[in-house]
Amino acid sequence: MPEVIFPGPEGRLEGRYHAQKSKDAPIAIVLHPHPQFGGTMNNLVVYNLHYAFHNMGFNVLRFNFRGVGRSQGEYDQGIGELSDAASALDYLQSMNQNAKHCWVAGFSFGAWIGMQLLMRRPEITGFISVSPPANMYDFSFLAPCPASGLVINGTSDRVAPPRDTHVLVEKLQEQKGITVTHSEVDGAGHFFEDPHMEKMIGTVTDYVTRRLGETSR
């Protein structure tokens, strides 16, 4: 497992990085769920997203937010975690200066952080937002949402109820110039426990593969 340590705003951050042989491979970072509720970069959704992107030819990095695992610092209500994500993207870009595509994927709390990063970094060309907690966090900063992406959730999610996700998606889909695709996994809960993980990852893979194919024409 390729462990990496890179500088963050409050000290070192711990991550896992998988590279491709191609010098111009696309890049992606994957953001984990809430640090105060057991969220780490080894969460199964995050782990599976990481390998899905790697299998699609991406240089991919997942990491622990401040105060998690070997990452230094303390939980900072999402403000510091957004800075951590920006540092992770800086680190990934420094090693992959020829990358033509840059994606961000996040799960739950990580989806909220990922969408904020999207607003700050115009080089991000696509996003995957898994189980975004629209009932807990304000997503109104997405005005307008600067890139197209996929929102995916389970129909039996009790942590981030589907009705709140629907409201978020409807607002995003009203915006011009981008396309926000929404997919639901029937019967899946917040964490996509088996047998739903495979369906979720398959949907993400199909979506990203299609987007990459469109841009390569």
Disulfide bonds with the S-S distance in Angstrom:
none
